[in-house]
Amino acid sequence: MPSSPIDVLARHLEHVTIADPPGDLPDLPTLAQVLDAIPDPRSRRGRRYRLGPLLALSLLAVLSGATSLVKITRFIAGYDPALRQRAGLPGTVRLAASTLGRLLARLDGDDFDTATCAYLAMLAADASPTTSPPSARTPLTGLAVDGKTLRGSRTAGGTTVHLLAATRHDTQTVVAQRQIDAKSNEIPAFTPLLSGLDLTHMVITADALHTQHEHARHIIAAGGHYLFIVKGNQPTLHRRLKALPWREAVLNDRTDEQGHGRREIRRMKICTVRPNLPFPHAAQAIQVKRRRTDHRTGKTTIVTIYAITSLPPGRVTHPQLAALIRGHWSVEVLHHTRDVTYREDASRVRTGTAPRIMASLRNLAIGLARLIGWTNIAAATDHYRSHPADGLQLLGLTT
């Protein structure tokens, strides 16, 4: 058995350029083994399909572009019988979408996310460069905490499934995820979300909702750093930041980018925080001015954003700090991919934990594709639809 699915699939992707191909990786369990270890909610009597192989082929269907339960079952039924047998399912499969939906609705979402996110976290950590020049400090990795509502999961009572996830900036892999209680919000879920992660050498980035004192204390106690956006929900802190002498501050970083029909210029200034800034462990204050010009309309908008970080001066370079801020915003690409390529918001899966499991399967498919080297997920889905045997190798089901 190969040591890593990344190593296996890299040789299938001659047309994908990987800047830093992963080297020899430690032995890891196969993804099929990980999925097979998830608790099965079904009674032993009457089971026709093993849970692990069924979930593995469901993931392969999602990786191939399946956007609904009907399409997943159609993909599974359409696979060659010999291929299904190698995966651990009977050669003759008559799986109904309603049967698969009932199974996904009964799975424990926390167990599923714990198993699959931990697997992605191991792969992402092992695929990341681990060497640095002898004089350099240990590099830091950005980890964005952000939420997403599954709009199509709205029930007759008006409730929707809302998921809070921690996503690596560099690989767009979701390494932790929790569902928000219907009568609550993201704030109480922030600390439990991060509690199982090693935050050493991590910089947690989050929007203004999570700029909370207890969140900052938890991150520092866990050995990490934070970079939080500050808005009106922290009025005193926001007022103090705006009052800092930004006119006298030097320009620390400037970027000028064009794309998607617009030009965006970002100017970042940094101010070492005064001792009386009312936020725990804050070491630096940041101002970012974002000037965006729409080429189609000619309209220009200027937005000023304030942020605070526990990173001390000199811990990262100014371009690296600017990249951490942009890295948090870029995580929206993951949500966009789920909505556009996988039509997540159009999904009408509503029962039990099925909406969450489907979202987790999409996260898993996107994360695996990114780690292998795919930059275009739509192209990845086309590839695996045409080459299902490559997907089986990714799952560790063949060599």
N, C-alpha and C positions, 0 to 999 in steps of 0.2 A: 504493500500500500504506500503511495507517495506521502511525503511528510506534510505537504500543504496543497490545498486546491489552487492556490495562486500559481504555484510552480507548474501544476498540471495544465491549467488553461492557457498559460502564457504562450505555449507553443502552438496553440490553435489560432492565435490572433496576429498573424504576420502583418496585417494592415494597421495594427494598433501600435503606436509608438509609446513605450514606457520609458520615462526619463531615467528612473533609477529602479531597474528590475530587482525584486527581492532576491536575496541570496539564500543560503541554506537556512531553513527555518526549523525550529524544534518540532518534534512529533506532536501533533494535535489530534483530537478525536475528529472523525469525519462528521460532516454536517448531518448525514443520515443517522449516525449514532446519536447525535445531539437531539434530533427530532424524535427518535425512537424512545428517548429517556423521559420525554414529557408525559406526565400522568394522563392516562386514558380514562375519560369520564364514563365510558360505556360499560355496561354489564358484560361479563365474560361470555355469557350465553348469547349466542346469536351473532357474534362478531364475524363479519365476512372478510374484512380487510384489516391488516395490521396498521396501527396508527402511524408509526414512523414512516414506512414506505408511502402511505397515502399522503402524509404531509409533505414528504420529499417530492413526490410527483406534482403535488399542488404548487409547491414553490417553483418547480421547473416550468409549470404552465404559466405562472406569473412572470417568471424570467423570460418566457417566450412571448409575453404580451397579453396574456389573458386578463381581462378587466372585470369579470363577473364570475359568479359560481357556475353558471351555465357554460361559460367558455372554458373554465377550468376542467369541468367534467368532460367536455367535448375534447379537450386536448388529451386528457388521460385515456379516454376511450379510443382516440385516434392513434395512440402510440402502438408501435409494433408489439405483438404479444411477447416475443422474445425479450424485448426491451423492458416490458412491464415485469416479466418474471425475474430478470436480473435485478430489478429494483425491489422485488419482494412482494409483488402483488400477483394474483392469479392472471394467467394469460388472457382469460375471458373476463372482462370487467363490464358490469352493467350498473355503473354508479350514477344515481340520479342527483341532480343539483340540490333537491330538497334534502336528500340524505346527507350530503356533504355539509349543507347549511346547518342542519341540526347538530352535527358533530362539532363544527366550529363554534356554534352558539353555546355549547356546553363546556368547551375547553376553558381552563383557568388562564385568563389573560396575563396575570402576574407570572405564573410559571412559564408560559410561552415566551414572554419578553425576557425573563431572567435568563433562560437557556440560550435563546438566539442572540440577544444583545451581548451576553458574555462571550459567545463564540466570535461575534464580529469584533469585539474589543480585543480579543487575543490575536486575531488575524491582523487588525489594524496596527497593534503595537509591534507585532513581529515584522510587518511589512515596512514600518517606518525606519528611516536611517537611525542607527544606534551609535554611530561613530561621529566624533567631532574633533577638531584640532586640539592638541593637548592644552593650549592656553585658553581655549574657549570654555565658557560656562555651559552647563547642561542646557540644551535647547528646551524651550517651553512649547507646549501644544495648546492651541485654543480649543475650548469645549463650550459650545453654544447651548444654552438652555432656552428652549422656545416651545410654544404650544401651537396646536392646530386643531380646529374643529372639523369633524367629519360631517359635512353639511347634509349629505344624503342619508345619514342615520337618524334624522329627526323622526320621532314617533308621534302617534296621535296626541300624546300628552304634551308635546312641544319640547321634549328633552332631546339633546343630541350628545353624541360621544365626543369628548374633548380630551386630547392626549397631550401630555407634557413630555418632552424628550430631551436628552442630552446628546448632541451631535458633534463629532470632531470636525474642526474647520478644514483640516487637510484632506480628509478622505470622504467627507459627507456620510460617515457611518454612524448609525444610531447605536450608542453603547448603553443606553438606559432609557426606559419609557414607563410611564405610569398613566393610568386613567384618572381624570379629575372627577370627584364626586359631583353628582348633578346639583347639589345644593351648596357647593363650595366654589372656590376658584383656584388658580394655580399656586398661590402663595403657600398654603399649608403643604403642598406636595413637593416643594422645591428641595427641602432638606432630605426627606425620604428618597427622592430620586437620586441624589448624589451619595447617599450613605453607603452604598455598596461598591463605590468606585474608589480607585487609588488616585487621589488628586495631586500627588507629588508631581511636580514639573508641569502642572496644568494651570491654565488661566481660564477661569470660568467667565464667560461673557453672557450678559443678559440685558433685556430691555428694562425700561424704567419700572415696570410692575414689580420686578424682583430686586430693586434697589432697597433692600431691607436690612436693618442692623443685624438681625439674627442670621440672615443668610451669609453676610460677610463674616461674622464670627465663626460660623460652621466651616466655611471654606478655609479660613486661616488655620483653625484648629486641625483640619484634615491635611494640612501641609500644602495647600494650593494658594493661588492668587485669584483676585477677581478684577474685572473691568466692567463697571456698571454704567449704563446711561442714566442721566438724571433729568427728570422733568417735574411737572407741577405736583405730582403726588408726594414729593418731598419738598414742600415750599420753602422751608428755612434753608435747607441745603442748596436748593436751586438758586435762591436769592443770593446766598454767599458766593456761589460759583460765578454768577453773572457780575458780581461786584469786584471780582479779582481784576488786577491791572492788566487786562489783555492787550490794551493798546501799546503798552510798553514791552510786552512779551515778544520775543523773537519768533520768527516763523521756523518751526522745527521740521515740517515735511509738507511737500506739495506734490500732488499727482494730477495729471491731466489725461483723461481717458475719453475715447469716443467709441460708440457702439450702440446698437439698438435704436438708431435714429436720434441720438442725443450726444451732447458733449458735457462731461462732468468734471469740474475742477474742485479738488478738495484741498483745503489749507488747514493744517493742524498746528496748534500752539499748545505748549505744556507749561504748567505753573506748579512749582513745588508747593504743596499744600501748607497752609498756615496751621499751627498747632491747634487752633480753636475750631477747625472745620468739624461740624457735628456729624461725623460718621466714623465708625470704628476701623482702624488700621488703614485709613486713607493716606496715601503717600504722595500722590500726584493728582492734579486736576488737569483736564484736557478740554480744549475748545476746538471743534471742527466746524468750519464753514464750508458748506457744500453749495456750489454754484452750478446749476443744471440748465442747459439750453436745449430746447426741443427744436431740431432742425426743420421739422415739418411745419410747426406753427411759428417758430421764431421767438417763442415765449421763454423768458429766463426767470428762474426762481432761485432764491438764496435762502438756505436754511442753516441756522446755527444750532449745533448740538453740543451739550456738555456731558462730560463723563468723569468718573473718578476711578482710580485703580490703587490697589495695594502694592503694585510693583514699585520698588524704590528706584530713584534716578540711577541710570546706568545699567540696570538689570537687563534691559533689552534696548536695542537701538531705536531711534525715532522711526525709521521705516518699518521696523518690526512691530512697533506699537500701533502705527497706522494700519498695518496689515491685520492686526488682531481686531481692530474696530471694523474694518471692511469684511473680515472673515465672519463676524457674527451676522452681518446683513446678507452675506452670500449664502448662508444656510437656507434662505428662502428658495434657493434653487431646488433643494430637495422637495419642498412642498409643491413648487411649480411642476416638477417632474411627476410627482404622484397625481397631480390634478390633470395635467395635459396628456402625458403618455399613458397613464393608467386610469384616467377618468375617475379619480377617487370621489370628487364631489358629485358626480352623476350616479354613483353607486346607490342602490336602494336596499342594501343589506342592512337590516335593522335589529334582528333578533339576538338577544343575549350578548355574548362577547364576540359574535361573528364580525361586526364592523372593526373591532380592535384587532382581531386576528388577521383580517384581510389587510389592514394598514401595516401590521407588523411583517406580513409576507412581502409587501411592497418595499418596506424599509430594507428587509433582508436581501431581496433581489437587487435593489439599487446599490446597496453597500458592497455586495460581492462583485458586481460589475465594475464599480469604481476601483476596488482594490486590485482587480485584474488589470485594469488599464483603460477601460472604456471611458471616453469623455462624452459620448453621445449615447444616452440610454435607449433611444428609439432604434439606433443602429444595433445595439446589443440585443434587443428583443427580436429584431429581424434575424440576427445570426443564430440565436438559440432556437428559434422557431424552425429554421432550416436544418440545424445540426443538433438534434436532441441528445445525441450521444455525447457531445461536448458538455451539455448540462449534467448528464449522469456522472461524468468524470469530476465535475465541480462538486457534486454532492458526495463524492467518494464512493460511488457505487460500482465503478469500473476502473481499470487502470489503463 
